[in-house]
Each structure stands twice: as structure tokens, then as C-alpha cells.
Amino acid sequence: MDWQKIAALTAVAGTAAVFAARAWPRRRKFSFERKTHCGCGSAGLAGAGNSVVFHARKGERPRVIVKMK
């Protein structure tokens, strides 16, 4: 490798290390309710929203049904 490739790889590795060091103290524990919007954590919000249903089959016209609550 010539010196330019080594310098470029060093810059990339340094940048990756800086981003990893900045993100390390801010890591959160995985929360099923927060990441997937399922479970008891979102039970209070379930009745307040609208729902959209996409229905499509091969050979048929696709339908979009919006249910307002």
C-alpha cells in the first residue's frame, strides 16, 4: 500500500472511532414497546389514532381503506 491509502484508511478508522465514542454514553436499553409500538406501553394511544388498510391481490385493483376514529 502506498502512503495515500494508509492515510485514507486511518482517517476513516479515526472517524468511525469518534462516532462510536460519541454514541457510547447515549446507548439505550431495547424497549419492545418503544421500538415496535406493540404491547402495554402504547395502550393509551391505541384508541386515539386512525387506521389505514392496504388491500391488493394479483389481478385485482388495489384498495386503500382509511378508518377514522
N, C-alpha and C positions, 0 to 999 in steps of 0.2 A: 504494500500500500504506500502511496506517496503521502506527503505531509498534509495535503488538502483533504483527502478522505479521512485521515485521522482527526484533523481539526473539526470537520463537519460532524463526525460521529461523536466527538467529545462535546460539541455544542448541543447536539440532540440529547445525549445522555444527561448533560447538566440541566437542560430544560425539563426533562422528564423527572429528574430528582427534585427540582424546585417545586414542580406541580404536586408531586407526591408528598413532599414535606408540608406544603400549604394545606393539602386536603386531609392529612392525618389527624389533626386535632378536631376536625369538624365531622368525623365519621359518626353516623347514627346507627343504632341497632335496627335491624329489619323489623318492620311492623307490618303484619299481614293486612290490617285494616287500612293503613295509610297507603301501601303500595298497590293493593288490588281493589280497594273500595268495596270490600265484602266484609261481612261479619258484624259484630255488635257495635263497632266503632262508628259506623255510618248509619245506624238505625234511625237516628233523629232526622237525617237528611232524605231518607227514602220517600217519604210522603210529599216532600216539597217540590220534587223535580218533574220534568216531563220525560216521556219515553219516545224513542224513535225505533221503529221496526223496519228492517230492510228484508224484503221477501222477493227472491228471484229463483227461477228454475229454468233449466235449459229448454229453449223453445218458447218460453212464455215471456211476456213483458214484465220487467221488474217493477215492484211496487214499493213505495215508501209510505209508511203509516206513522203519523205523529199523533200521540195521545197526550192531550193537555190535561193537567190536573189542577 
